[in-house]
Amino acid sequence: MKQIAFFDFDGTVTSRDTLLEFIKHQKGDFRFYLGFLLNSPSLIAYKIGIISNQSAKERILSFFFKRTPLEKFQLGCDHFSKDVLPSLIRPKALTEIQKLKALGFEIVIVSASAENWISNWCSEFQIQLVATRLEISSGILTGKIDGTNCYGNEKVRRIHELYNLNDYPIVYAYGDTKGDKPLLGLATHSFYKPFR
């Protein structure tokens, strides 16, 4: 019998938002806080519903990474994945993933964060990844998202695009925010904030 488990990443598998931690790692604390101060009008506009999650995220990505060569950016992602990400993983989440793998579950991380800094970690643990893709033009980051931010209903759309859930009598889903509610709604067994 086929079984599959979908895990949100930031805040569910990790203890902190990896986009924020990645920016700090790449730019340092001073530039991180300055950047968010300068972009606070956009973040407030998102919080009160004037602009979308994607628009707010693209403004942050553009501020910090627009015109960065992909090769340089990916090198930074690889360093972050190796040096910082392991310390952000919730031990109980990793234990759950390993337990489900031993039971024969397919494990899929479904994340609004960029695949660039999650993919190496997923490869290490032989986990599939569905995540936000960053737009690249001529080997340079544009600061935009390629397609739609993998958040909310987009997580569900991407899952249906890649997996026929009718083939899986047992579907687990794990999340920690309102943006994960559509993901949790897919499951035969859903878990909200399970590793706190």
Contacts in CASP RR format, 6 or more apart in sequence:
PFRMAT RR
TARGET T0000
AUTHOR 0000-0000-0000
METHOD contacts of the structure
MODEL  1
MKQIAFFDFDGTVTSRDTLLEFIKHQKGDFRFYLGFLLNSPSLIAYKIGI
ISNQSAKERILSFFFKRTPLEKFQLGCDHFSKDVLPSLIRPKALTEIQKL
KALGFEIVIVSASAENWISNWCSEFQIQLVATRLEISSGILTGKIDGTNC
YGNEKVRRIHELYNLNDYPIVYAYGDTKGDKPLLGLATHSFYKPFR
1 169 0 8 1.000
1 170 0 8 1.000
2 106 0 8 1.000
2 167 0 8 1.000
2 168 0 8 1.000
2 169 0 8 1.000
2 170 0 8 1.000
3 100 0 8 1.000
3 103 0 8 1.000
3 104 0 8 1.000
3 105 0 8 1.000
3 106 0 8 1.000
3 168 0 8 1.000
3 169 0 8 1.000
3 170 0 8 1.000
3 171 0 8 1.000
3 172 0 8 1.000
4 105 0 8 1.000
4 106 0 8 1.000
4 107 0 8 1.000
4 108 0 8 1.000
4 163 0 8 1.000
4 165 0 8 1.000
4 168 0 8 1.000
4 170 0 8 1.000
4 171 0 8 1.000
4 172 0 8 1.000
5 97 0 8 1.000
5 100 0 8 1.000
5 105 0 8 1.000
5 106 0 8 1.000
5 107 0 8 1.000
5 108 0 8 1.000
5 171 0 8 1.000
5 172 0 8 1.000
5 173 0 8 1.000
5 174 0 8 1.000
6 108 0 8 1.000
6 110 0 8 1.000
6 155 0 8 1.000
6 159 0 8 1.000
6 171 0 8 1.000
6 172 0 8 1.000
6 173 0 8 1.000
6 174 0 8 1.000
6 183 0 8 1.000
6 186 0 8 1.000
6 187 0 8 1.000
7 13 0 8 1.000
7 93 0 8 1.000
7 97 0 8 1.000
7 107 0 8 1.000
7 108 0 8 1.000
7 109 0 8 1.000
7 110 0 8 1.000
7 173 0 8 1.000
7 174 0 8 1.000
7 175 0 8 1.000
8 109 0 8 1.000
8 110 0 8 1.000
8 111 0 8 1.000
8 155 0 8 1.000
8 174 0 8 1.000
8 175 0 8 1.000
8 176 0 8 1.000
8 177 0 8 1.000
8 180 0 8 1.000
8 183 0 8 1.000
9 18 0 8 1.000
9 109 0 8 1.000
9 110 0 8 1.000
9 111 0 8 1.000
9 113 0 8 1.000
9 118 0 8 1.000
9 131 0 8 1.000
10 16 0 8 1.000
10 17 0 8 1.000
10 18 0 8 1.000
10 19 0 8 1.000
10 111 0 8 1.000
10 112 0 8 1.000
10 113 0 8 1.000
11 17 0 8 1.000
11 90 0 8 1.000
11 175 0 8 1.000
11 176 0 8 1.000
11 177 0 8 1.000
12 90 0 8 1.000
12 93 0 8 1.000
12 174 0 8 1.000
12 175 0 8 1.000
12 176 0 8 1.000
12 180 0 8 1.000
12 193 0 8 1.000
12 194 0 8 1.000
12 195 0 8 1.000
13 89 0 8 1.000
13 90 0 8 1.000
13 93 0 8 1.000
13 94 0 8 1.000
13 97 0 8 1.000
13 109 0 8 1.000
13 174 0 8 1.000
13 195 0 8 1.000
14 85 0 8 1.000
14 88 0 8 1.000
14 89 0 8 1.000
14 90 0 8 1.000
14 93 0 8 1.000
15 88 0 8 1.000
15 89 0 8 1.000
15 90 0 8 1.000
16 88 0 8 1.000
17 113 0 8 1.000
18 85 0 8 1.000
18 88 0 8 1.000
18 113 0 8 1.000
18 117 0 8 1.000
18 118 0 8 1.000
19 57 0 8 1.000
19 60 0 8 1.000
19 113 0 8 1.000
19 114 0 8 1.000
20 32 0 8 1.000
21 80 0 8 1.000
21 84 0 8 1.000
21 88 0 8 1.000
22 77 0 8 1.000
22 80 0 8 1.000
22 84 0 8 1.000
22 117 0 8 1.000
23 32 0 8 1.000
23 60 0 8 1.000
23 64 0 8 1.000
24 32 0 8 1.000
25 76 0 8 1.000
25 79 0 8 1.000
25 80 0 8 1.000
25 83 0 8 1.000
25 84 0 8 1.000
26 64 0 8 1.000
26 76 0 8 1.000
26 80 0 8 1.000
27 64 0 8 1.000
31 64 0 8 1.000
35 63 0 8 1.000
35 64 0 8 1.000
36 43 0 8 1.000
36 60 0 8 1.000
38 63 0 8 1.000
39 59 0 8 1.000
39 60 0 8 1.000
39 63 0 8 1.000
42 51 0 8 1.000
42 55 0 8 1.000
42 56 0 8 1.000
42 59 0 8 1.000
42 60 0 8 1.000
43 56 0 8 1.000
45 51 0 8 1.000
45 56 0 8 1.000
46 52 0 8 1.000
46 53 0 8 1.000
46 55 0 8 1.000
46 56 0 8 1.000
53 112 0 8 1.000
53 149 0 8 1.000
53 151 0 8 1.000
54 145 0 8 1.000
54 148 0 8 1.000
54 149 0 8 1.000
54 151 0 8 1.000
57 112 0 8 1.000
57 145 0 8 1.000
57 149 0 8 1.000
58 143 0 8 1.000
58 144 0 8 1.000
58 145 0 8 1.000
61 134 0 8 1.000
61 141 0 8 1.000
61 143 0 8 1.000
61 144 0 8 1.000
61 145 0 8 1.000
62 142 0 8 1.000
62 143 0 8 1.000
62 144 0 8 1.000
65 73 0 8 1.000
65 141 0 8 1.000
65 143 0 8 1.000
66 141 0 8 1.000
66 142 0 8 1.000
66 143 0 8 1.000
67 140 0 8 1.000
67 141 0 8 1.000
68 140 0 8 1.000
68 141 0 8 1.000
69 139 0 8 1.000
69 140 0 8 1.000
69 141 0 8 1.000
70 136 0 8 1.000
70 139 0 8 1.000
70 140 0 8 1.000
70 141 0 8 1.000
71 139 0 8 1.000
73 116 0 8 1.000
73 141 0 8 1.000
74 116 0 8 1.000
76 117 0 8 1.000
77 114 0 8 1.000
77 116 0 8 1.000
77 117 0 8 1.000
77 120 0 8 1.000
78 120 0 8 1.000
80 117 0 8 1.000
81 117 0 8 1.000
81 118 0 8 1.000
81 119 0 8 1.000
81 120 0 8 1.000
81 121 0 8 1.000
82 120 0 8 1.000
85 117 0 8 1.000
85 118 0 8 1.000
85 121 0 8 1.000
86 121 0 8 1.000
89 121 0 8 1.000
90 195 0 8 1.000
92 194 0 8 1.000
92 195 0 8 1.000
93 174 0 8 1.000
93 194 0 8 1.000
93 195 0 8 1.000
94 125 0 8 1.000
96 174 0 8 1.000
96 194 0 8 1.000
96 195 0 8 1.000
97 107 0 8 1.000
97 125 0 8 1.000
97 127 0 8 1.000
98 125 0 8 1.000
100 107 0 8 1.000
100 172 0 8 1.000
101 107 0 8 1.000
101 126 0 8 1.000
105 170 0 8 1.000
105 172 0 8 1.000
106 128 0 8 1.000
107 125 0 8 1.000
107 127 0 8 1.000
107 128 0 8 1.000
108 127 0 8 1.000
108 128 0 8 1.000
108 129 0 8 1.000
108 130 0 8 1.000
108 159 0 8 1.000
108 163 0 8 1.000
109 118 0 8 1.000
109 122 0 8 1.000
109 127 0 8 1.000
109 128 0 8 1.000
109 129 0 8 1.000
109 130 0 8 1.000
109 131 0 8 1.000
110 130 0 8 1.000
110 131 0 8 1.000
110 150 0 8 1.000
110 155 0 8 1.000
110 158 0 8 1.000
110 159 0 8 1.000
110 183 0 8 1.000
111 118 0 8 1.000
111 129 0 8 1.000
111 130 0 8 1.000
111 131 0 8 1.000
111 132 0 8 1.000
111 150 0 8 1.000
112 131 0 8 1.000
112 132 0 8 1.000
112 149 0 8 1.000
112 150 0 8 1.000
112 151 0 8 1.000
112 152 0 8 1.000
112 155 0 8 1.000
113 131 0 8 1.000
113 132 0 8 1.000
114 131 0 8 1.000
114 132 0 8 1.000
114 133 0 8 1.000
114 134 0 8 1.000
115 129 0 8 1.000
115 131 0 8 1.000
115 132 0 8 1.000
115 133 0 8 1.000
116 134 0 8 1.000
118 129 0 8 1.000
118 131 0 8 1.000
119 129 0 8 1.000
119 131 0 8 1.000
121 127 0 8 1.000
122 128 0 8 1.000
122 129 0 8 1.000
130 150 0 8 1.000
130 155 0 8 1.000
130 158 0 8 1.000
130 159 0 8 1.000
130 162 0 8 1.000
131 150 0 8 1.000
132 145 0 8 1.000
132 149 0 8 1.000
132 150 0 8 1.000
132 151 0 8 1.000
133 145 0 8 1.000
133 146 0 8 1.000
133 147 0 8 1.000
134 141 0 8 1.000
134 142 0 8 1.000
134 143 0 8 1.000
134 144 0 8 1.000
134 145 0 8 1.000
134 146 0 8 1.000
135 141 0 8 1.000
135 142 0 8 1.000
135 143 0 8 1.000
135 144 0 8 1.000
135 145 0 8 1.000
135 146 0 8 1.000
135 147 0 8 1.000
136 142 0 8 1.000
136 146 0 8 1.000
148 154 0 8 1.000
148 157 0 8 1.000
150 158 0 8 1.000
151 179 0 8 1.000
152 179 0 8 1.000
152 180 0 8 1.000
152 181 0 8 1.000
152 182 0 8 1.000
152 183 0 8 1.000
153 182 0 8 1.000
155 179 0 8 1.000
155 180 0 8 1.000
155 182 0 8 1.000
155 183 0 8 1.000
156 182 0 8 1.000
156 183 0 8 1.000
156 186 0 8 1.000
159 165 0 8 1.000
159 183 0 8 1.000
159 186 0 8 1.000
165 171 0 8 1.000
165 186 0 8 1.000
169 188 0 8 1.000
170 188 0 8 1.000
170 189 0 8 1.000
171 186 0 8 1.000
171 187 0 8 1.000
171 188 0 8 1.000
171 189 0 8 1.000
172 187 0 8 1.000
172 188 0 8 1.000
172 189 0 8 1.000
172 190 0 8 1.000
172 191 0 8 1.000
173 180 0 8 1.000
173 183 0 8 1.000
173 184 0 8 1.000
173 185 0 8 1.000
173 186 0 8 1.000
173 187 0 8 1.000
173 189 0 8 1.000
173 190 0 8 1.000
173 191 0 8 1.000
174 190 0 8 1.000
174 191 0 8 1.000
174 194 0 8 1.000
174 195 0 8 1.000
175 183 0 8 1.000
175 184 0 8 1.000
175 191 0 8 1.000
175 192 0 8 1.000
175 193 0 8 1.000
175 194 0 8 1.000
176 192 0 8 1.000
176 193 0 8 1.000
176 196 0 8 1.000
180 192 0 8 1.000
184 190 0 8 1.000
184 191 0 8 1.000
184 192 0 8 1.000
END
